[in-house]
Amino acid sequence: MRLFIISETLTTGGAEWFALRLTKALCQEGHDVTLFVLRPDIINKRLLQEFKTLRIKTLPTPYIKILANADRVIKKITGSNILVENANVKFIRRYIKKEAPKAIHGHLIESDLVAVKLAQNTTIRTVATVHGDYIGALKDKARLKEINHLMKQLKEVVVISEEQKKILLKSYPAIHTKLTKIYNGYPLDKRDIPVENEAKDFFCFGMIARAIPEKGWESLIKAFLKLDNDKLRLALYGEGAYLEELKNRYTDKRIVFYGFTNEPLKSIASFDVGLLPSYYPAESLPTTIIEYLAMEKPVIATDVGEVRNMIAVKENLSAGIIIEETNKDKMVKPLYEAMKKMVEDKNFYEAKKQACKTAFEKFEMDKCIAAYTGLYAKN
């Protein structure tokens, strides 16, 4: 099939990582896929190192910057990014006339608005994967006019968590016939899995996430500091001013701030336990949890979004520990206790580690591709 995928940006968010990985996997399955990026001025080029073979199209960056600056003024009046949106619609429409894709698959609200405009008066199927921006907007009662429009116009709406499904059906019960839950797939070639450094003489907790306070960075650090053990390490991967501030504030030599990584599996290989004590209100299906499971690292995470179901294997068995407290101050104690349990109870740790492989199976890319191609191919 000929397919167009649209992403608003290409930064280190889960939506953007998934758009890239999905495009690559579809191409490997023999589909003809073009990835359009609406904001070339918001692309982290380091992300693209493993996706050099993808066909990625954008308008010229200087042109988009001019339109985006003008849109900032217009948005205060209209609430929409009219200029950037219309320029991209005109740009992508040229490719539609030439290539006639079977489906357009959008990631993030701005991409979906472009997709439904492009599909007007055509037989092209529009598919949207709901990410955190939708749920954040609905919880804040923002962008309701745009989301109302999208829920009417989209042919297929894919959610990635039970919470998303519940929220959308409460607001838009009529979409139940076109609503599907599909977990984001993660391509995992066993040959590419990095080997752990077996020679290390310490136990390593680690986290990879966006550098925003709501991911629970400081709560994690405070919990770790309560562990009085020189044989422990805390490896933190993320990039931004907030983490630089934490790095300057917390100088315990057991804590290492590594910065950005575009090779998450290689970084996670050095972990013994992966953490995500997030209290981010729009958390849905954190990619970093999938990566911990892929590398068979037990998880300690807060009960946000789909995380509980992500690490579940069967009743009374999971690949980690769920922290039910999501207050940034109150979660410190249960985080500390969970970390202490992982270090001191070897049988418990090994049982959680063994469960990771089974928990990861729900995120196999083959399952994800089969589900999406079924939606694309509908008449």
Secondary structure, DSSP 8 states (H G I E B T S, - for coil): -EEEEEES-BSSSHHHHHHHHHHHHHHHTT-EEEEEES-GGGB-GGGGGGGTTS-EE---HHHHHHHHHHHHHHHHHHSS-HHHHHHHHHHHHHHHHHH--SEEEEESHHHHHHHHHHHTTS--EEEEE--HHHHHHHHTT-SHHHHHHHHHH-SEEEESSHHHHHHHHHH-GGGGGGEEE----B---GGG-----TT--SEEEEEE--SSGGG-HHHHHHHHHT---TTEEEEEE--SHHHHHHHHH---TTEEEEE--S-HHHHHTT-SEEEE----TT--S-HHHHHHHHTT--EEEES-TTHHHHHEEETTEESEEEE---STTTTHHHHHHHHHHHHH-HHHHHHHHHHHHHHHGGGBHHHHHHHHHHHHT--
